[in-house]
Amino acid sequence: MSKKQLALWCVLGDFVALTAYAVITEGYFGFVGIAIDFATASAWGAQILVDFLLAVSVALGWCVADARRRGLNYWPFVALTLTLGPIGPLAYLIHRERVGAGERDAHVSAADLQHAA
């Protein structure tokens, strides 16, 4: 496992734990009332909520485009993003690194075989 993969797993694990804590203590839809209150309390509250939605939308769009370019299935990550927010793109980055590492290993092995011949 590379350092990048390890870092991604640490971030994902911590974020999943935080999300689980929030769901357990506030309920799955507990964020809705808080988000509405936050967004209507001030212009900055609305700005932060819109920033979050834009960031998740951009991340999701990038994940789908990148997965298509690489020939990967993106639907599990779309579902994760739509239900759990940033967990989807984080999981995609881990999957992308894992698949990419496998492809790099295959290319190295093929190159070793060619040099050995």
Sequence and secondary structure as in RCSB ss.txt:
>XXXX:A:sequence
MSKKQLALWCVLGDFVALTAYAVITEGYFGFVGIAIDFATASAWGAQILVDFLLAVSVALGWCVADARRRGLNYW
PFVALTLTLGPIGPLAYLIHRERVGAGERDAHVSAADLQHAA
>XXXX:A:secstr
  HHHHHHHHHHHHHHHHHHHHHHHH TTHHHHHHHHHHHH HHHHHHHHHHHHHHHHHHHHHHHHHHHHT   H
HHHHHHHHHTTHHHHHHHHHHHHHHHHHHHHHHHHHHHHHH 
